[in-house]
Amino acid sequence: MNEPMNFSGGPGALPASVLRETRDAIEALPETGLSVLGMSHRSEWFRSVLDEAERNLRALLGIPEHYHVLFMQGGSSLQFSMLPMNFLRASRRHAEYIVSGYWSAKAPVEARLEGDTRVIWDGRADGYRRLPAAGELPLSPEAAYLHYVSNETVEGLEFADTPGLPGVPLVCDMSSNLLAAPLDVERYAMIYAHAQKNLGPAGVTVVILRDEFARRATTGLPTLLDYRTHIDARSVYNTPPVFAIYVLMLVTRWLRDEIGGVQAMAAINQAKSDVLYRALDADPGFYRVHGATSCRSTMNVAFRLPDPQMETRLMESARREGFHGLEGHRSIGGLRASLYNAVTLEAVTALAEWLGEFRRREA
Ligand SMILES: *Cc1c(COP(=O)(O)O)cnc(C)c1O
């Protein structure tokens, strides 16, 4: 029996060193002697945590000065609503959405409540097995914004190229792959990602927002649903999730100091997904990867076995070997191994070897 390894789709694995520091901080922070759970969000200590989290994110991703970095609540699902409230409601333009999986399908539902919403590509009829090529997107230069999800967490599809037209604000939900690889932030008007897949524990959502785009927001919104509230209050308008932001800050330190940055992380993530896909591809009649080969995600590997009973057997037997969280999302079933930043190459290699053994035993 191995040490338990966490391949959960989310909340996902966190680095072992971050968990140790977090455990100590729950008892007493080295800086204050008090538990992190009882620290005031107005304390100098917390201001320095927020400042460092922002500074580290800016350095890791190359976020320019004319972008705001906000720490918000409500998860990525609230962003599905806040985006059109702020940027579609009072606009005379329409918003465009790419629907390429379970999560991106949720976003236009909220936008329709606010204004003219057009789904310009929808992969539902194909069971979300591939992503659109650039030439398939009927993009309009008049759109208020274009929204897409860079990594479909449920189906395991990841965009290799950035869609969009110059001049049209591009908005991306990067909940399951922010910090997994380098990124050209300047291509985007807004990026958002909740923490619980790749950045930290649940409770905080990072929003990276271009200043010039933020200024176009509608006025007259409820205070908490207006991005400018969070910009002006520097993410402490009301009580923020102090604990989640603290752990997120530790994760950014880990990524910088132990991994060596986002470029180094991307190389590790590539190696991890290569090892796993190779094991699955060894017998494509047995392990069936959900997505088309050209759209495969480095973060979420969704696959099936010849029959559901065998899938149940695999999950039970995997758990006994220390491989946890392999169940597929309830919307599509099957199996899914999530290879977020904190999942080690050693863990993925062990899983890949074990999947090979399982196949030889059962096929
Ligand atoms: C998990 C997920 C969500 C849902 O986020 P919540 O924080 O639970 O609202 C949204 N988008 C993507 C891409 C996800 O993977």
The ligand as a Tripos MOL2 file, in Angstrom:
@<TRIPOS>MOLECULE
LIG
   15    15     1     0     0
SMALL
NO_CHARGES

@<TRIPOS>ATOM
      1 C1        -14.7430   23.7240  -11.1350 C.3       1 LIG1
      2 C2        -14.9560   24.7870  -12.1850 C.ar      1 LIG1
      3 C3        -15.8930   25.8320  -12.0300 C.ar      1 LIG1
      4 C4        -16.8220   25.9370  -10.8350 C.3       1 LIG1
      5 O1        -16.2500   26.7120   -9.8670 O.3       1 LIG1
      6 P1        -16.9340   27.0400   -8.4460 P.3       1 LIG1
      7 O2        -15.8210   27.7490   -7.7480 O.co2     1 LIG1
      8 O3        -17.3470   25.7690   -7.8200 O.co2     1 LIG1
      9 O4        -18.0600   27.9470   -8.7330 O.co2     1 LIG1
     10 C5        -15.9520   26.7950  -13.0260 C.ar      1 LIG1
     11 N1        -15.1650   26.7380  -14.1050 N.ar      1 LIG1
     12 C6        -14.2620   25.7500  -14.2910 C.ar      1 LIG1
     13 C7        -13.3970   25.7330  -15.5050 C.3       1 LIG1
     14 C8        -14.1300   24.7570  -13.3330 C.ar      1 LIG1
     15 O5        -13.2360   23.7770  -13.5110 O.3       1 LIG1
@<TRIPOS>BOND
     1     1     2 1
     2     2     3 ar
     3     2    14 ar
     4     3     4 1
     5     3    10 ar
     6     4     5 1
     7     5     6 1
     8     6     7 2
     9     6     8 1
    10     6     9 1
    11    10    11 ar
    12    11    12 ar
    13    12    13 1
    14    12    14 ar
    15    14    15 1
@<TRIPOS>SUBSTRUCTURE
     1 LIG1         1 GROUP 0 **** ****
